[in-house]
């Protein structure tokens, strides 16, 4: 399904519209926003309670004065008018104006902190917040996939240090990895703008930063054929004309690549495939919250006649693992620390994988030690009253849908907490 409001970053296809307007996923989110009525702020609740108590007190005092005057023999009409006059005098009709002025001054101070307040009551509510629920991608993180680690030649190295290694031997696994990152890639530049799938843009940047200009390489090694990414195969292959014949580069999920590989490149020597050395590196990268991609290659004397996945994507030579992540924003570390200092509990709510969410949450100190991560399916199976019992102990929610974000916020509010929600996506708007 392709949802209204999303953008196609690569590829082409034919689609059939099955819903329009409010029946689309975007429309359902809009409906959720409309369904959520305005909630009263702590100050509004306290003023309402104060007003009720004051009204009862005034009525009691006016009743006492009317009764005492009447018992003294005063005219009932005179005492009635006196009691009404006293009630009008005692009611603080200037209080709403005083509150509004105070909130306006608060909004002015917030503007100096570069925070635009659309609703005055939000100024006072922010001061009472106990929990801040925040989206991950684009809010706590940069929303830009970046290659952080590589596993090649039997060792794991930071991506930043791979340049000097890749620039050496022209047949090394790192050299071919950089060539694959540049060539087995559909990301494109338009001036300073890089567009395409986030994974491919990360690989494009990796190659460029290591001295492998993708534009120049594409001209030097023209693409002869390609096998686009397929969800069933879980890989993508491009075939290029090289100086020593024809070479193909394949990238995809580790299991898919290993199943199609019969050897691996160690330094500049092709050796037998040792999957036992690859799996621990993959598990270590995944445990640290990285998305792991495997890369392989194969050589031919000339372009094969049969350009099918069965013929091309077999007997591959495994090259390397690429670990990438969406790194946290630098300012997010300080923001989370300040929240904790102020006694506010940050809660991460994301649609990402639980391991990725937990890794980022630990780096930002949102999650301590082996804290619990609740997933969307678990949340779906949990009734609201059961969630209310556990909601104060959970700091990270993963694989969460927009309507489930509402459920989390509602559970916290039902426990008497004051909740703020921050995010940069339309799916964050209802919460």
C-alpha positions as CSV (number, residue, x, y, z in Angstrom):
1,X,0.0,0.0,0.0
2,X,1.2,3.5,-0.8
3,X,-0.3,6.0,1.6
4,X,-1.5,9.5,0.7
5,X,1.1,12.1,1.9
6,X,4.1,9.9,1.3
7,X,6.8,10.6,-1.4
8,X,8.1,8.1,-3.9
9,X,11.9,8.5,-3.7
10,X,12.9,6.0,-6.4
11,X,11.4,3.6,-8.9
12,X,8.3,3.5,-11.1
13,X,5.0,1.7,-11.1
14,X,1.3,1.7,-11.7
15,X,-1.2,2.0,-8.9
16,X,-4.9,1.7,-8.2
17,X,-6.5,4.2,-5.8
18,X,-8.6,2.4,-3.2
19,X,-9.5,5.4,-0.9
20,X,-9.7,9.2,-1.2
21,X,-10.0,12.1,1.2
22,X,-10.9,11.2,4.8
23,X,-10.8,7.5,4.0
24,X,-7.0,7.6,3.4
25,X,-4.5,7.1,6.2
26,X,-3.8,10.8,6.1
27,X,-7.5,11.5,6.4
28,X,-7.8,9.2,9.4
29,X,-5.1,11.1,11.1
30,X,-7.0,14.4,10.4
31,X,-10.1,12.7,11.8
32,X,-8.2,11.9,15.0
33,X,-7.1,15.5,15.4
34,X,-10.7,16.7,15.0
35,X,-12.0,14.2,17.5
36,X,-9.6,15.4,20.2
37,X,-11.4,18.3,21.9
38,X,-9.6,21.0,23.9
39,X,-8.4,20.0,27.3
40,X,-8.3,22.4,30.3
41,X,-5.0,23.4,31.6
42,X,-4.0,23.1,35.3
43,X,-4.6,26.8,35.8
44,X,-8.0,26.6,34.2
45,X,-8.9,23.7,36.4
46,X,-7.7,25.5,39.6
47,X,-9.5,28.7,38.6
48,X,-12.7,26.8,38.0
49,X,-12.5,25.1,41.4
50,X,-11.6,28.4,43.1
51,X,-14.6,30.1,41.3
52,X,-17.0,27.4,42.6
53,X,-15.7,27.7,46.2
54,X,-15.8,31.5,46.0
55,X,-19.4,31.4,44.7
56,X,-20.6,29.2,47.5
57,X,-18.8,31.3,50.1
58,X,-20.3,34.5,48.7
59,X,-23.8,33.0,48.7
60,X,-23.3,31.9,52.3
61,X,-22.1,35.3,53.5
62,X,-24.8,37.1,51.5
63,X,-27.4,34.8,53.0
64,X,-26.1,35.4,56.6
65,X,-26.1,39.2,56.1
66,X,-29.7,39.1,54.6
67,X,-30.9,37.0,57.6
68,X,-29.2,39.2,60.2
69,X,-30.6,42.4,58.7
70,X,-34.1,40.9,58.4
71,X,-33.9,39.8,62.1
72,X,-32.9,43.3,63.1
73,X,-36.1,44.6,61.5
74,X,-34.6,46.0,58.3
75,X,-36.6,46.1,55.1
76,X,-36.4,42.8,53.2
77,X,-36.0,44.7,49.9
78,X,-33.2,46.8,51.3
79,X,-31.4,43.7,52.7
80,X,-31.9,41.8,49.4
81,X,-30.4,44.7,47.4
82,X,-27.5,44.9,50.0
83,X,-26.8,41.2,49.6
84,X,-26.8,41.4,45.8
85,X,-24.5,44.4,45.9
86,X,-22.1,42.6,48.2
87,X,-22.1,39.6,45.9
88,X,-21.2,41.7,42.9
89,X,-18.5,43.5,44.8
90,X,-16.8,40.4,46.1
91,X,-16.7,38.4,42.8
92,X,-13.2,39.1,41.2
93,X,-14.3,40.1,37.7
94,X,-10.8,41.4,37.0
95,X,-9.3,38.0,37.6
96,X,-9.6,36.7,33.9
97,X,-7.9,39.9,32.7
98,X,-5.1,39.6,35.2
99,X,-4.5,35.9,34.2
100,X,-4.6,36.8,30.5
101,X,-2.0,39.6,31.0
102,X,0.2,37.3,33.0
103,X,0.1,34.6,30.3
104,X,0.8,37.2,27.6
105,X,3.9,38.3,29.5
106,X,5.0,34.7,29.7
107,X,4.5,34.2,25.9
108,X,6.6,37.3,25.3
109,X,9.4,35.7,27.4
110,X,9.1,32.5,25.4
111,X,9.5,34.4,22.1
112,X,12.9,35.5,23.4
113,X,13.7,31.7,23.7
114,X,12.6,31.2,20.1
115,X,9.4,29.5,21.1
116,X,6.3,30.7,19.3
117,X,3.1,30.3,21.5
118,X,-0.1,30.0,19.5
119,X,-2.4,29.4,22.5
120,X,-1.7,31.5,25.7
121,X,-2.8,28.7,28.0
122,X,0.1,26.6,26.8
123,X,2.6,28.9,28.6
124,X,1.2,28.0,32.0
125,X,0.8,24.3,31.0
126,X,4.4,23.9,30.1
127,X,5.4,24.8,33.6
128,X,3.4,21.9,34.9
129,X,4.6,19.3,32.5
130,X,5.7,16.0,34.1
131,X,6.3,13.9,30.9
132,X,7.5,14.8,27.4
133,X,6.7,12.2,24.7
134,X,8.9,12.6,21.7
135,X,9.2,11.1,18.3
136,X,12.7,9.8,17.4
137,X,13.3,10.3,13.7
138,X,13.9,13.9,12.8
139,X,13.3,15.1,16.4
140,X,15.9,13.3,18.5
141,X,17.9,12.2,15.4
142,X,19.0,13.9,12.3
143,X,16.7,12.0,9.9
144,X,19.7,11.2,7.8
145,X,21.1,7.7,7.5
146,X,24.9,7.7,8.0
147,X,27.4,4.8,7.6
148,X,29.1,4.4,10.9
149,X,30.9,1.0,10.8
150,X,32.3,-1.4,8.2
151,X,33.3,-5.1,8.6
152,X,35.8,-6.2,5.9
153,X,39.0,-8.3,5.9
154,X,37.8,-10.0,9.1
155,X,37.8,-6.8,11.2
156,X,35.3,-4.1,12.2
157,X,36.5,-0.5,11.5
158,X,34.8,2.9,11.9
159,X,33.6,4.2,8.5
160,X,35.6,7.5,9.1
161,X,38.9,5.6,9.0
162,X,38.2,3.5,5.9
163,X,39.5,6.1,3.4
164,X,43.2,5.5,3.7
165,X,42.5,1.7,3.7
166,X,40.2,1.8,0.6
167,X,42.6,4.0,-1.4
168,X,45.3,1.4,-1.3
169,X,45.3,-1.9,-3.2
170,X,42.9,-1.7,-6.1
171,X,41.7,-5.2,-5.5
172,X,41.1,-5.1,-1.8
173,X,37.6,-5.8,-0.3
174,X,37.4,-2.2,0.9
175,X,38.2,-0.9,-2.5
176,X,35.5,-2.9,-4.1
177,X,33.1,-2.0,-1.2
178,X,33.5,1.7,-2.1
179,X,33.1,1.0,-5.8
180,X,29.9,-1.0,-5.0
181,X,28.6,1.8,-2.7
182,X,29.0,4.3,-5.6
183,X,27.9,2.1,-8.5
184,X,25.2,-0.2,-7.1
185,X,23.2,2.9,-6.2
186,X,20.3,4.9,-7.7
187,X,20.8,8.0,-5.5
188,X,21.3,11.2,-7.5
189,X,22.6,14.7,-6.9
190,X,21.1,18.0,-8.1
191,X,23.5,20.7,-7.1
192,X,23.9,20.4,-3.4
193,X,20.8,18.2,-3.0
194,X,21.1,14.5,-2.7
195,X,17.9,12.5,-3.4
196,X,17.0,8.8,-3.2
197,X,16.5,6.0,-0.8
198,X,18.0,6.9,2.6
199,X,20.2,3.8,2.6
200,X,21.5,4.6,-0.9
201,X,22.2,8.2,0.0
202,X,24.2,7.0,3.0
203,X,26.3,4.7,0.7
204,X,26.7,7.5,-1.9
205,X,28.1,9.8,0.8
206,X,30.4,7.0,2.1
207,X,31.9,6.5,-1.4
208,X,32.3,10.2,-2.0
209,X,33.9,10.9,1.3
210,X,36.4,8.1,0.6
211,X,37.5,9.6,-2.7
212,X,35.2,7.5,-5.0
213,X,33.2,10.1,-6.9
214,X,30.0,8.2,-7.9
215,X,29.5,10.4,-11.0
216,X,33.0,9.8,-12.3
217,X,32.8,6.1,-11.5
218,X,29.5,5.8,-13.3
219,X,31.1,7.2,-16.4
220,X,34.2,5.0,-16.1
221,X,32.2,1.8,-15.4
222,X,28.9,2.2,-17.3
223,X,26.0,0.2,-16.1
224,X,25.1,-2.5,-18.6
225,X,22.2,-4.1,-16.7
226,X,20.5,-4.1,-13.4
227,X,18.3,-6.3,-11.2
228,X,16.3,-3.8,-9.0
229,X,15.7,-4.4,-5.3
230,X,12.9,-6.9,-4.7
231,X,11.3,-7.6,-1.3
232,X,11.3,-11.3,-1.9
233,X,15.0,-11.5,-3.0
234,X,16.0,-8.8,-0.5
235,X,18.9,-7.6,-2.7
236,X,19.8,-5.4,-5.7
237,X,22.4,-6.0,-8.4
238,X,24.0,-3.8,-11.0
239,X,26.3,-5.0,-13.8
240,X,29.1,-2.8,-15.1
241,X,31.7,-2.8,-17.8
242,X,35.2,-2.7,-16.3
243,X,38.8,-2.6,-17.5
244,X,39.1,-6.3,-16.8
245,X,35.8,-7.5,-18.2
246,X,32.4,-7.3,-16.6
247,X,31.8,-7.0,-12.8
248,X,28.5,-7.1,-10.9
249,X,27.9,-5.6,-7.4
250,X,25.1,-6.9,-5.2
251,X,23.8,-5.4,-1.9
252,X,21.1,-6.6,0.4
253,X,20.2,-8.3,3.7
254,X,23.0,-10.5,5.2
255,X,21.1,-13.8,5.0
256,X,20.2,-13.2,1.3
257,X,23.8,-12.3,0.4
258,X,25.4,-15.2,2.3
259,X,23.0,-17.7,0.7
260,X,24.2,-16.5,-2.7
261,X,27.9,-16.4,-1.9
262,X,30.5,-19.2,-2.2
263,X,33.6,-17.2,-1.4
264,X,34.9,-14.0,0.2
265,X,37.6,-11.4,-0.5
266,X,40.2,-11.2,2.2
267,X,42.6,-8.4,1.4
268,X,43.1,-9.0,-2.3
269,X,42.8,-12.8,-2.1
270,X,39.6,-14.8,-2.7
271,X,39.2,-17.4,0.1
272,X,36.5,-19.8,1.1
273,X,33.4,-18.2,2.7
274,X,33.6,-18.1,6.5
275,X,30.1,-17.2,7.6
276,X,31.0,-17.9,11.2
277,X,33.2,-14.8,11.3
278,X,30.5,-12.6,9.7
279,X,27.6,-13.4,11.9
280,X,29.1,-12.1,15.2
281,X,30.0,-8.8,13.5
282,X,26.5,-8.6,12.2
283,X,25.0,-9.3,15.6
284,X,27.3,-6.7,17.3
285,X,26.3,-4.0,14.8
286,X,22.6,-4.8,15.1
287,X,22.8,-4.8,18.9
288,X,24.2,-1.3,18.8
289,X,21.1,-0.1,16.9
290,X,22.7,-0.1,13.4
291,X,21.0,-1.2,10.2
292,X,23.3,-3.8,8.6
293,X,23.7,-4.3,4.8
294,X,25.9,-6.9,3.1
295,X,27.8,-6.3,-0.2
296,X,29.2,-8.8,-2.6
297,X,30.6,-9.0,-6.2
298,X,31.2,-11.3,-9.1
299,X,33.3,-11.1,-12.3
300,X,32.6,-12.2,-15.9
301,X,34.6,-12.2,-19.1
302,X,31.7,-10.6,-20.9
303,X,28.1,-9.7,-20.3
304,X,26.0,-12.9,-19.6
305,X,23.1,-13.6,-22.0
306,X,20.8,-14.6,-19.2
307,X,20.2,-11.5,-17.0
308,X,18.1,-13.1,-14.3
309,X,18.5,-13.2,-10.6
310,X,19.0,-17.0,-10.7
311,X,21.9,-16.7,-13.2
312,X,23.5,-13.5,-11.9
313,X,23.0,-13.6,-8.1
314,X,24.9,-16.8,-7.4
315,X,28.5,-17.9,-6.7
316,X,29.1,-14.3,-5.3
317,X,32.2,-13.2,-3.5
318,X,31.3,-11.6,-0.2
319,X,33.0,-8.2,0.4
320,X,31.8,-6.5,3.6
321,X,29.1,-5.5,6.0
322,X,28.0,-1.9,6.2
323,X,26.5,-0.6,9.5
324,X,24.5,2.5,9.3
325,X,22.3,4.5,11.6
326,X,20.4,7.8,12.0
327,X,22.6,9.5,14.6
328,X,21.2,11.6,17.5
329,X,21.2,15.4,17.1
330,X,24.0,17.0,19.2
331,X,21.5,19.3,20.9
332,X,19.3,16.3,21.9
333,X,21.8,15.2,24.6
334,X,21.6,18.5,26.3
335,X,17.8,18.7,25.9
336,X,17.2,15.3,27.6
337,X,19.6,16.2,30.4
338,X,17.8,19.5,31.0
339,X,14.4,17.8,31.1
340,X,15.7,15.3,33.7
341,X,17.2,18.2,35.8
342,X,13.8,19.9,35.7
343,X,12.1,16.7,36.9
344,X,10.5,16.0,33.5
345,X,10.5,12.4,32.3
346,X,11.3,12.1,28.5
347,X,9.5,9.2,26.7
348,X,10.5,8.1,23.2
349,X,7.7,6.9,20.9
350,X,8.8,5.8,17.5
351,X,7.8,3.6,14.6
352,X,11.3,2.2,14.3
353,X,12.6,-1.3,15.2
354,X,12.8,-1.9,19.0
355,X,16.6,-2.6,19.0
356,X,17.2,0.7,17.1
357,X,15.0,2.7,19.4
358,X,16.6,1.2,22.6
359,X,20.1,1.9,21.3
360,X,19.3,5.6,20.6
361,X,17.4,5.9,23.9
362,X,20.4,4.6,25.8
363,X,22.8,6.9,24.1
364,X,20.5,9.8,25.0
365,X,20.1,8.5,28.6
366,X,16.3,8.2,28.1
367,X,16.6,4.5,28.8
368,X,18.7,3.3,31.7
369,X,20.3,-0.2,31.8
370,X,17.9,-3.0,30.7
371,X,14.7,-0.9,30.8
372,X,11.6,-2.2,29.1
373,X,10.8,-1.4,25.4
374,X,7.1,-1.8,24.6
375,X,6.2,-2.5,21.0
376,X,3.0,-1.6,19.0
377,X,1.6,-5.1,18.9
378,X,2.1,-5.4,22.7
379,X,0.4,-2.0,23.1
380,X,-2.5,-3.1,20.9
381,X,-3.1,-6.2,23.0
382,X,-3.1,-4.2,26.3
383,X,-6.4,-2.7,27.5
384,X,-6.2,1.0,28.6
385,X,-6.6,0.2,32.3
386,X,-3.7,-2.3,32.1
387,X,-1.5,0.2,30.3
388,X,-2.3,2.8,33.0
389,X,-0.7,0.5,35.6
390,X,2.6,0.2,33.6
391,X,2.8,3.4,31.7
392,X,4.8,5.3,34.3
393,X,7.6,2.7,34.1
394,X,8.0,2.6,30.3
395,X,10.4,5.0,28.6
396,X,10.5,3.7,25.0
397,X,7.8,2.6,22.7
398,X,8.7,1.1,19.2
399,X,6.8,0.1,16.1
400,X,3.9,2.4,17.2
401,X,1.0,3.6,15.0
402,X,-0.4,7.2,15.3
403,X,-3.5,6.0,17.1
404,X,-1.3,4.2,19.7
405,X,0.6,7.4,20.4
406,X,-2.8,8.8,21.5
407,X,-3.4,5.8,23.7
408,X,0.0,6.4,25.5
409,X,-0.7,10.1,26.1
410,X,-4.2,9.3,27.4
411,X,-2.9,6.6,29.8
412,X,-0.4,9.1,31.3
413,X,-3.1,11.8,31.6
414,X,-5.4,9.3,33.3
415,X,-2.7,8.8,35.9
416,X,-2.8,12.5,36.6
417,X,0.3,13.4,34.6
418,X,0.7,16.6,32.5
419,X,2.0,15.5,29.1
420,X,3.7,17.3,26.3
421,X,4.2,15.8,22.8
422,X,6.8,16.8,20.3
423,X,7.5,15.5,16.8
424,X,8.0,16.7,13.2
425,X,5.6,14.3,11.4
426,X,1.9,14.5,10.6
427,X,1.5,11.2,12.5
428,X,2.5,13.0,15.7
429,X,-0.2,15.6,15.3
430,X,-3.1,13.8,17.1
431,X,-1.0,13.0,20.2
